[in-house]
Amino acid sequence: MDNAFERNIQAALAAVAKREKLANVFFVACGGSFAQMHAPKYVLDRESASLVAETYNSAEFVARDLPRLGSSSVVVLCSSSGNTPETVAAAKFAREHGAYTIGLTTKPESDLAKAVDSVVLYVSKPVEGNADGVGPALLSLAFGLLRDREGNRKHEALARSLSALPGLVARAQAAHDADALRWAKAVRREPVIYTLASGPNYGVTYSFSICILQEMQWIHTQAIHAGEYFHGPFEITDDMVPFILVLGTGACRKMDQRALDFTRKFTDKILTIDIEALDLAGIETDVIDYMQPLILQPLLRTYAIRLSESRGHPLTVRRYMWAMEY
């Protein structure tokens, strides 16, 4: 892990620790960055007895004008470019309300970096297990807040486990290489592909739906929460509809398993990624539930690359994004 990366995280945490009171933590972003925010919220939901964590799209965070946003709030914002207008506006809005703001970006000279109290610069490597990436930064911030406010010691297990991430992801990708090729060939003409997951993994499948399938491949999709599947969405299940289903580990696995058991009754068009079937050596038991997305995201990216190759539709092609005013 890069020393500057860790120093930035610890500097932000030290500044927050000086605040007399901390009641809530808001995770705010748009698109793929917003999808990253489900994992740190899951950490605080599961581990904290005193901190309330919330996630918001940047524009809606400003539009809601939450009365509980104030000096006892921390707002964590993310934009890879640092120039997402809604996220920059949300940072300024949060500071105006007295909150402490932490901005995650890859660009030190960006508007977001200038708008927040503390900046954490991360490296974007979508296809790699990257200990200096946005996911590790968010988990480190979440566990750092728990350490400073409640004495939670799991940040130590996280730090040790992050060092194993590059090798772990490489092993997972190698194990899935043949499956990714077969899947990409099988679904290359499909007009609709649904994703299913729960808990910390839901954000990853949400990102795969909106950023990969919709934005980069122009395929119709919806990210379905595995717990919500039986409350409406399961009616679209038949032998013509393909699914990507993540079978996670930890407390939410039973929801994923229930959804998988049902879909298997009606279709064999299911790409199942079982976290527990991967070689997870190096990740300590205390944090394995929280680190799932850090493995899953680059693993699914390899599937996305194979899909783009099979369809002859590069991941870089856009019709509207960056091509016109919107």
C-alpha positions in Angstrom: 0.0 0.0 0.0 1.3 3.4 -0.9 2.4 5.5 2.1 0.9 8.7 0.8 -2.4 6.9 0.3 -2.4 5.8 3.9 -1.2 9.1 5.2 -4.1 10.9 3.5 -6.6 8.5 5.1 -5.1 8.9 8.6 -4.9 12.7 8.2 -8.6 12.8 7.4 -9.5 10.5 10.3 -7.3 12.6 12.7 -9.2 15.7 11.7 -12.6 14.0 12.3 -11.4 12.7 15.6 -10.9 16.3 16.8 -14.6 16.9 16.5 -16.5 16.8 19.8 -19.4 14.8 18.4 -20.0 12.5 15.5 -23.6 11.3 14.9 -23.8 10.4 11.2 -21.8 9.6 8.1 -23.1 10.3 4.7 -21.6 8.6 1.6 -22.4 10.7 -1.4 -21.6 10.2 -5.1 -23.0 9.4 -8.6 -22.9 6.4 -10.9 -20.1 4.0 -10.4 -18.7 6.0 -7.5 -22.1 5.9 -5.8 -22.2 2.1 -6.2 -18.9 2.0 -4.2 -20.7 3.5 -1.2 -22.8 0.4 -0.3 -19.7 -1.4 1.2 -18.7 1.2 3.8 -22.3 1.8 4.8 -22.6 -2.0 5.3 -19.5 -1.9 7.6 -21.0 0.9 9.8 -24.5 -0.7 9.8 -23.0 -4.0 11.0 -20.3 -2.7 13.4 -21.4 0.6 14.9 -23.6 1.1 17.9 -23.5 4.9 17.6 -22.9 6.0 14.0 -25.7 6.2 11.5 -24.6 5.7 7.9 -26.5 6.8 4.9 -25.9 6.7 1.1 -27.1 9.4 -1.4 -26.9 10.3 -5.0 -25.1 13.6 -5.0 -27.9 15.6 -6.5 -30.5 14.1 -4.2 -28.4 14.7 -1.2 -28.6 18.5 -1.9 -32.2 18.3 -2.9 -33.3 16.6 0.3 -31.6 19.3 2.4 -31.4 17.0 5.4 -32.1 18.7 8.8 -29.7 16.3 10.5 -26.7 17.4 8.3 -24.5 19.6 10.5 -21.4 19.9 12.7 -21.8 16.3 13.9 -21.7 14.9 10.4 -19.0 13.5 8.2 -19.7 13.5 4.4 -17.6 11.2 2.3 -17.7 12.0 -1.4 -16.2 10.3 -4.4 -15.6 11.2 -8.0 -12.8 9.6 -10.0 -12.3 12.6 -12.2 -13.0 15.0 -9.3 -15.1 17.1 -11.6 -18.6 15.5 -11.4 -20.6 18.7 -11.0 -23.3 17.2 -8.7 -20.7 15.8 -6.4 -18.7 19.0 -6.2 -21.9 20.9 -5.5 -22.7 18.4 -2.7 -19.3 18.9 -1.1 -19.8 22.6 -1.0 -23.3 22.2 0.3 -22.1 19.9 3.1 -19.4 22.3 4.2 -21.9 25.2 4.2 -23.9 23.1 6.7 -20.9 22.6 9.0 -20.1 19.0 8.1 -16.6 17.7 7.8 -16.0 16.6 4.2 -13.7 14.0 2.8 -13.2 13.7 -1.0 -11.9 10.7 -2.8 -10.6 11.2 -6.3 -7.7 10.4 -8.7 -7.1 14.0 -9.5 -5.4 16.3 -6.9 -6.1 19.4 -9.0 -9.8 18.7 -9.4 -12.7 20.7 -8.3 -13.7 18.1 -5.7 -10.2 18.2 -4.2 -10.5 21.9 -3.8 -14.0 21.8 -2.3 -13.5 19.4 0.6 -11.7 19.6 3.9 -9.6 16.4 3.4 -8.6 14.7 0.1 -7.8 11.0 -0.3 -6.1 10.3 -3.7 -6.6 6.8 -5.0 -5.4 4.9 -8.0 -8.0 3.5 -10.4 -7.2 0.0 -11.7 -10.6 -1.6 -12.6 -9.1 -4.9 -13.6 -6.7 -5.4 -10.7 -6.9 -6.1 -7.0 -5.7 -2.7 -5.9 -5.0 -2.0 -2.3 -4.7 1.8 -3.1 -8.1 1.9 -4.8 -11.3 3.5 -3.9 -12.8 0.4 -2.3 -9.9 0.0 0.2 -10.0 3.7 0.9 -13.7 3.7 1.8 -13.3 0.6 4.0 -10.2 2.1 5.7 -12.2 5.3 6.5 -15.1 3.3 7.8 -13.0 1.1 10.1 -10.9 4.1 11.1 -14.0 6.0 12.3 -15.1 2.9 14.3 -11.6 2.7 15.8 -11.6 6.3 16.9 -15.2 6.6 18.1 -15.9 3.1 19.5 -12.5 1.3 20.0 -13.2 -1.2 17.2 -9.9 -3.0 16.3 -10.9 -4.6 13.0 -9.0 -1.9 11.1 -5.9 -3.9 11.9 -7.2 -7.0 10.3 -8.3 -5.0 7.3 -4.9 -3.5 6.8 -3.2 -6.9 6.9 -5.8 -8.4 4.6 -5.5 -5.6 2.0 -1.9 -6.7 1.3 -3.3 -10.0 0.0 -5.8 -8.5 -2.4 -3.7 -8.3 -5.6 -2.8 -12.0 -5.5 -6.3 -13.1 -4.4 -7.9 -11.2 -7.3 -5.4 -12.6 -9.8 -6.2 -16.2 -8.6 -9.9 -15.5 -8.9 -9.6 -14.2 -12.4 -7.5 -17.1 -13.5 -10.0 -19.6 -12.0 -12.9 -17.8 -13.9 -11.1 -17.2 -17.2 -12.7 -20.1 -19.1 -16.1 -19.4 -17.6 -15.9 -15.7 -18.7 -15.2 -16.7 -22.3 -18.1 -19.2 -22.3 -20.5 -16.8 -20.7 -19.6 -13.9 -23.1 -20.2 -16.1 -26.1 -23.5 -17.4 -24.7 -25.0 -14.0 -23.9 -23.5 -11.8 -26.7 -26.9 -11.5 -28.5 -29.1 -11.1 -25.3 -31.1 -7.9 -25.2 -31.6 -8.1 -21.4 -29.4 -9.3 -18.6 -30.4 -9.0 -14.9 -28.1 -9.0 -11.9 -28.9 -10.3 -8.4 -27.0 -9.8 -5.1 -27.4 -8.5 -1.6 -25.5 -6.9 1.3 -22.1 -5.4 0.5 -22.2 -7.0 -3.0 -25.3 -5.2 -4.2 -23.4 -2.1 -5.0 -21.1 -4.1 -7.3 -23.9 -5.6 -9.3 -25.6 -2.2 -9.4 -22.5 -0.8 -10.9 -22.2 -3.7 -13.4 -25.8 -3.0 -14.5 -25.7 0.7 -14.9 -22.0 1.2 -15.8 -21.1 -1.9 -17.8 -24.3 -3.3 -19.3 -26.2 0.0 -19.8 -23.5 2.6 -20.3 -20.8 0.6 -22.0 -22.7 -2.2 -23.8 -26.2 -0.7 -24.3 -27.9 -3.8 -22.9 -31.1 -3.4 -20.9 -30.8 -4.5 -17.3 -31.8 -4.0 -13.7 -29.8 -4.7 -10.6 -32.3 -6.7 -8.4 -31.7 -7.0 -4.7 -31.8 -10.7 -3.8 -34.1 -9.9 -0.9 -36.5 -7.9 -3.1 -36.5 -10.6 -5.9 -39.5 -12.3 -4.4 -41.5 -9.2 -4.0 -42.2 -8.6 -7.7 -39.1 -9.2 -9.9 -39.2 -13.0 -9.8 -42.3 -12.8 -12.1 -40.0 -12.1 -15.1 -38.0 -15.4 -14.5 -38.2 -17.9 -17.4 -35.9 -19.9 -19.6 -35.3 -16.9 -21.9 -33.9 -14.5 -19.3 -30.3 -14.5 -18.3 -29.1 -13.6 -14.8 -25.8 -12.8 -13.1 -26.1 -13.9 -9.5 -23.6 -13.3 -6.7 -23.6 -15.8 -3.9 -21.9 -13.9 -1.1 -20.6 -14.9 2.2 -21.7 -13.8 5.7 -25.1 -12.7 7.0 -26.7 -12.0 3.7 -25.8 -15.3 1.9 -29.1 -16.9 2.7 -30.9 -14.3 0.6 -28.7 -15.0 -2.3 -29.1 -18.7 -2.0 -32.9 -18.4 -1.9 -32.9 -16.4 -5.1 -30.5 -18.9 -6.8 -32.6 -21.9 -5.7 -35.7 -20.3 -7.3 -34.1 -19.1 -10.6 -32.7 -22.6 -11.1 -36.2 -24.0 -11.2 -37.0 -22.1 -14.4 -33.7 -21.3 -16.3 -30.2 -22.4 -16.7 -29.1 -19.0 -18.0 -27.5 -18.2 -14.7 -23.9 -17.0 -14.2 -23.3 -17.7 -10.6 -20.3 -16.3 -8.8 -19.8 -17.9 -5.4 -17.5 -15.9 -3.2 -17.0 -18.9 -0.9 -15.7 -21.0 -3.9 -12.8 -18.6 -4.4 -9.3 -19.0 -2.9 -9.6 -16.4 -0.1 -6.3 -17.1 1.6 -4.8 -14.0 3.1 -8.1 -12.4 4.2 -8.8 -12.6 7.9 -12.1 -13.9 9.1 -13.1 -10.6 10.9 -13.2 -8.6 7.6 -13.9 -11.2 4.9 -17.6 -10.2 4.7 -16.6 -6.6 4.1 -13.9 -7.2 1.5 -16.1 -9.2 -0.9 -16.7 -6.2 -3.2 -13.0 -5.7 -3.6 -12.7 -9.1 -5.1 -15.9 -9.2 -7.0 -15.5 -5.8 -8.8 -12.3 -6.7 -10.7 -13.5 -10.2 -11.2 -16.7 -9.0 -12.9 -14.6 -6.5 -14.9 -12.9 -9.5 -16.7 -16.4 -10.8 -17.6 -17.2 -7.3 -19.0 -14.1 -7.3 -21.1 -14.9 -10.7 -22.5 -18.4 -9.6 -23.2 -17.3 -6.5 -25.1 -14.9 -8.5 -27.2 -17.5 -11.1 -28.0 -20.0 -8.4 -29.0 -17.5 -6.3 -30.9 -18.5 -3.3 -28.7 -15.6 -1.7 -26.9 -16.2 -0.6 -23.3 -15.0 2.9 -24.3 -17.8 3.6 -26.8 -20.5 6.1 -25.8 -23.4 7.8 -27.6 -24.1 10.6 -25.1 -21.6 10.6 -22.2 -18.8 13.1 -22.8 -20.1 13.5 -26.3 -22.7 16.3 -25.7 -24.2 18.6 -23.1 -26.5 16.9 -20.7 
